[in-house]
Structure formats: C-alpha cells, structure tokens
Amino acid sequence: MPEPFLKWPGGKRWLVRRYSPLFPSTYQRYLEPFLGGAAVFFHLAPRCALLSDTNKDLVNVYQCLKKHAKTIDQQLCDLQRKHSEKLYYRIRAMRPTGSVDQAVRFLYLNRTCFNGIYRVNLKGDFNVPIGTKNLVAYPDGYLEVVSKCLRHASIRHVDFEVAIDGAATGDFIFADPPYTVMHNNNNFLKYNSSLFSWSDQVKLAAALKRAAARGAAFMVSNADHLCVRDLYAGLGNHFQVNRSSILAANSLRRRKTTELLITNYGCQASKRSTGAGAVGLYESPKPTSQKA
C-alpha cells in the first residue's frame, strides 16, 4: 500500500510502523472521521471505508484524487518544472473555482510550504510561508495507486459526530482528533481551540460510547493527559505510546513524547519494545480524579 500522499502535522505514520498489533484484524467497514493524511487508512487498506473531515479543501483533494488522479499528476509535473518562490506566492494567492484546480493548488502548497503545515487566517486564506522542499511531483504512477486505494471509500465533508453516529455492528472507527492539550514536560498547551475545543472532546467521547453500544469497535488517539484518561474512564484499554515530537520548528527542540491510545476491543499489545527508539507499550494506570 502507498505511503500517505500528504505531509500533515500530527500524522500517524509512526503509529502504523511501530504499533500495528493494536489494530483489529477483522471488521466490516473502516471509518476515519478526522481524515488528515490518512496513514492508518493506507496501512490497513480496508475493502470498505468512510473517510470524512470538516476541512472542505482536504476532503476535495481526496475526492478529486479518487476520480482524476492522472490529470492532477500531469498538472503537478508541469508545476515542478516551473516551481519558484515567486510561483509559490502567486499560487498561494489564487482562488481557483474548479475542484480539480483547487486540489492541485492544495497539493502544490502542501508539498512546498513550510513543514507541510495547513493554516488559514480568520478570512480563510492559507498563509504558510514557502519551505525548503522543492519536490512538487510525485513518483510516476504513485497517485494512480492512491486513486485505486480510494476506489472503495466513501469520502464526505461532514462533522465527526455525523460520521460516527453512522457506525454499526462490526465497524471499526479510528478517531485522531486535533489534540486539545499536548504533553510537553508536564505543561499542556491548548491549540486550535476555535476549531476543536474541550467540549468537542467531550462530544467525541460520547459519540464513541454510543457507537460502542451499537457494536462498533474504536481506537482513539489523543493527548496523554489525566483529563483525557478521566474522560474515557471505564471504557476499554488505555495504552501509552512513545513517539518523537516534530512540531517544534527547531530540530534541537524536538524530543520524545507520549500519546494515549484508547481501544474498546482486545488486541495483542503487551509490555514490550515495538521498534527503534520506542521505550515500550503498556497498559496505562487507572484514571484518577486529578485534574489538569
């Protein structure tokens, strides 16, 4: 299966590489309500999937790649030959109306902006500066492979509650929301609060509990924080997993950190090393009444 075609902060390539035994081996349908780079989707390659997000531009890229991968590939190859700082800022300022042209612009900016960050201002304008990467085009045939992977997926622009409330018995939900809190030397930083607040975290937990009551399995990836543990207290297994933080702009400030995975199904995870640089994977302590 192909690697994700997007650079996306908070992506889960590290998760599928190190902790794949945590995923269920069988399920009827795969649901991913916070789409992002879709690393888990591409790793699992489900035969039936519902992929969704509230980011309309992101959803459009997936929808267009499903149907128009060859056209997008050709346009990106053309932009590769023309790429420059001047072209970057000219395309960043553009507002194409066609869905395919919007997808090409999105991919071009994602490939060449600073750190693959997706950020818009209050007017909805993409405002990330140009980065150091100059590779615009993908390897020959790569996007067509991506298109084939998306062939059996329904791709929708809907809220996470709508997507999760459609889950039924035998479905598997992988939920990777924007983290409301982030672990950093025992200090916790809120970000994107206007996009995904703590009240949204509470709604997500409630939606997953409803889905579990209908017979769906889920895994949620979240901040390794006591308030998150308390939110999911008594529901499934809590696992603390290790990863390297890549959010700091200065590479010297990037460090090992932990995240919390919560599953409502049995898995093969145990106390053991799961890859180079991983300290280990283990069931987390029982939630306490402590607050952040």
C-alpha positions in Angstrom: 0.0 0.0 0.0 1.2 3.5 -0.7 2.6 5.9 1.9 0.2 8.9 2.6 0.4 11.5 -0.1 0.1 14.5 2.3 2.5 15.9 4.8 0.2 16.5 7.8 1.2 17.6 11.3 0.0 15.0 13.8 0.1 12.3 11.1 0.2 8.7 12.2 2.9 7.1 10.1 4.8 6.4 13.3 1.8 4.7 14.8 1.3 2.2 12.0 5.0 1.5 11.8 5.5 0.8 15.5 2.2 -0.3 16.9 0.3 -2.1 14.1 -0.6 -5.0 16.5 -3.0 -2.6 18.2 -5.4 -2.5 15.2 -8.2 -5.1 14.9 -7.6 -7.9 12.5 -11.2 -8.1 11.2 -14.0 -5.6 10.8 -16.8 -4.9 8.3 -16.2 -1.2 7.5 -13.5 1.3 8.4 -14.4 4.9 9.5 -12.0 7.7 9.9 -13.8 11.0 10.9 -10.6 13.1 11.2 -9.0 12.5 7.8 -5.7 14.3 7.7 -3.0 12.3 6.0 -5.0 9.0 6.4 -1.9 7.0 7.3 -4.0 4.3 9.1 -6.3 4.0 6.2 -3.5 3.4 3.7 -1.9 1.0 6.1 -5.0 -1.1 6.7 -6.2 -0.8 3.1 -9.8 -1.7 4.0 -12.2 -3.1 1.4 -15.0 -0.7 2.6 -14.4 2.7 4.2 -16.0 6.0 5.1 -13.4 8.9 5.2 -14.6 12.3 6.4 -13.5 15.6 7.7 -14.8 19.1 8.3 -12.0 20.6 6.2 -13.7 21.1 2.8 -10.4 21.7 1.0 -8.9 18.5 2.4 -12.0 16.4 1.5 -11.9 17.8 -2.0 -8.4 16.6 -2.6 -9.3 13.1 -1.7 -12.5 13.2 -3.8 -10.5 14.5 -6.8 -7.7 12.0 -6.5 -10.3 9.2 -6.4 -11.6 10.3 -9.8 -8.9 12.5 -11.5 -5.5 11.2 -10.4 -4.0 11.3 -13.8 -5.0 14.9 -14.6 -3.7 16.0 -11.2 -0.4 14.2 -11.7 0.1 15.9 -15.0 -0.5 19.4 -13.6 1.8 18.8 -10.7 4.6 17.7 -13.1 4.1 20.9 -15.0 4.3 22.9 -11.8 7.5 21.0 -10.9 9.2 22.5 -14.0 8.0 26.0 -13.1 8.4 25.9 -9.3 10.0 29.0 -7.8 9.4 31.3 -4.8 7.6 33.7 -7.0 5.3 31.0 -8.3 4.6 29.7 -4.8 3.3 33.0 -3.5 1.3 33.6 -6.7 -0.4 30.2 -6.4 -0.9 30.8 -2.7 -2.9 34.0 -3.5 -5.0 32.3 -6.1 -8.6 31.2 -5.5 -9.4 28.6 -8.2 -13.1 27.7 -8.7 -12.8 24.2 -10.2 -12.5 21.3 -7.8 -9.5 19.7 -9.7 -7.7 23.1 -9.8 -8.4 23.5 -6.1 -6.9 20.1 -5.4 -3.8 20.8 -7.5 -3.3 24.1 -5.6 -3.7 22.3 -2.2 -1.2 19.6 -3.1 1.3 22.1 -4.6 1.2 24.2 -1.4 1.4 21.2 0.8 4.4 19.9 -1.0 6.3 23.1 -0.9 5.2 25.1 2.2 7.0 25.2 5.5 6.8 21.9 7.3 3.6 20.8 5.4 1.5 22.9 7.8 -2.1 23.7 7.0 -3.0 27.0 8.5 -5.5 29.7 7.4 -6.2 33.1 8.8 -9.6 34.4 10.0 -10.5 35.2 6.4 -9.8 31.6 5.4 -6.7 32.5 3.5 -3.8 30.0 3.5 -0.9 31.9 5.0 2.0 29.5 5.5 5.3 30.7 4.0 7.3 28.7 1.5 9.6 26.0 2.8 12.8 24.4 1.7 11.4 21.5 -0.2 11.3 21.8 -3.9 9.8 18.4 -4.9 6.3 19.1 -6.3 5.6 16.0 -8.5 5.1 12.5 -7.1 6.8 9.4 -8.4 5.5 8.1 -11.7 2.2 6.2 -11.2 2.0 6.9 -7.4 -1.2 9.0 -7.5 -2.9 6.3 -9.6 -2.1 3.8 -6.9 -3.6 6.2 -4.3 -6.7 6.5 -6.5 -7.1 2.7 -6.6 -6.9 2.6 -2.8 -9.7 5.3 -2.6 -11.9 3.4 -5.1 -13.9 1.6 -2.4 -14.1 4.5 0.0 -16.9 7.0 0.5 -15.4 10.4 1.1 -17.6 13.0 2.8 -17.5 16.5 4.1 -19.3 16.0 7.4 -18.9 16.6 11.2 -17.3 13.8 13.2 -20.5 13.2 15.2 -22.5 12.6 12.0 -19.8 10.1 10.7 -19.5 8.2 14.0 -23.3 8.1 14.5 -23.5 6.1 11.3 -21.2 3.3 12.6 -22.9 0.0 13.2 -22.0 -3.5 14.5 -18.8 -4.8 13.0 -17.4 -1.4 12.0 -14.0 -0.1 13.2 -13.6 3.7 13.9 -10.1 5.3 14.1 -10.5 8.7 15.6 -7.5 11.0 15.6 -8.8 14.5 16.7 -6.8 17.7 17.0 -5.4 17.4 20.5 -6.9 19.9 22.8 -4.0 19.5 25.2 -0.4 18.5 24.3 2.2 16.8 26.6 5.3 18.9 27.0 7.4 18.5 30.2 4.3 18.3 32.3 3.0 21.5 30.8 -0.1 21.4 28.5 -0.7 23.8 25.6 -4.1 24.3 24.1 -4.2 24.9 20.3 -6.8 25.2 17.6 -9.3 25.9 20.4 -11.6 27.6 18.0 -11.6 24.5 15.8 -11.7 21.8 18.4 -12.4 22.7 22.0 -12.6 20.6 25.1 -16.4 20.5 24.6 -15.7 18.8 21.3 -13.5 16.2 23.1 -16.5 15.5 25.3 -18.8 15.2 22.3 -16.3 12.8 20.6 -16.1 10.5 23.7 -19.9 10.4 23.9 -20.2 9.6 20.2 -17.7 6.8 20.5 -19.5 5.4 23.5 -22.8 5.4 21.6 -21.0 3.6 18.7 -19.6 1.0 21.1 -23.1 0.4 22.5 -24.2 -0.4 18.9 -21.4 -2.9 18.5 -18.7 -0.8 16.7 -15.0 -1.1 17.7 -12.9 2.0 18.0 -9.4 3.3 18.6 -8.9 7.0 19.6 -5.6 8.6 19.6 -5.3 11.6 22.0 -3.1 13.6 24.3 -1.5 11.7 27.2 -3.2 13.7 29.9 -5.2 13.0 33.0 -8.2 14.8 31.8 -8.3 12.6 28.7 -7.9 9.5 30.8 -10.8 10.6 33.1 -12.9 11.3 30.0 -12.6 7.7 28.9 -12.5 6.2 32.4 -14.1 2.7 32.5 -14.2 2.4 28.7 -11.7 0.0 27.1 -8.0 -0.2 27.4 -5.6 2.8 27.8 -2.2 2.5 26.2 0.6 5.0 26.5 2.7 5.0 23.3 6.0 6.8 22.5 6.8 9.0 19.6 9.2 11.7 18.6 7.7 15.2 18.6 8.2 17.0 15.3 6.0 20.1 15.9 8.9 22.3 17.1 10.4 24.4 14.3 13.9 24.0 15.7 15.0 20.4 15.3 17.1 20.7 18.5 13.8 21.2 20.5 12.2 18.1 19.1 12.0 15.4 21.7 10.4 12.1 22.7 6.9 12.4 23.9 3.9 10.2 24.7 0.4 9.9 23.4 -2.6 7.9 24.6 -4.4 5.3 22.7 -7.8 4.0 23.8 -9.5 0.9 22.4 -12.7 -0.8 23.3 -11.6 -4.2 21.9 -8.9 -6.8 22.7 -5.6 -6.5 21.0 -2.2 -8.2 21.0 -0.4 -5.4 22.7 1.8 -6.1 25.7 4.7 -4.8 27.6 7.4 -4.9 25.0 9.6 -2.9 22.7 7.9 -2.2 19.4 10.6 -0.5 17.3 13.7 1.5 17.2 13.5 4.4 19.6 10.4 3.1 21.3 10.6 2.8 25.1 7.7 0.4 25.2 4.0 -0.1 25.0 2.0 -0.8 28.1 -1.5 -0.6 29.6 -1.7 2.8 31.4 -2.6 3.3 35.0 -6.2 3.5 36.0 -7.6 7.1 35.6 -7.6 9.2 38.8 -9.7 12.1 39.9 -6.8 14.6 39.5 -7.5 17.5 37.2 -5.1 19.3 34.9 
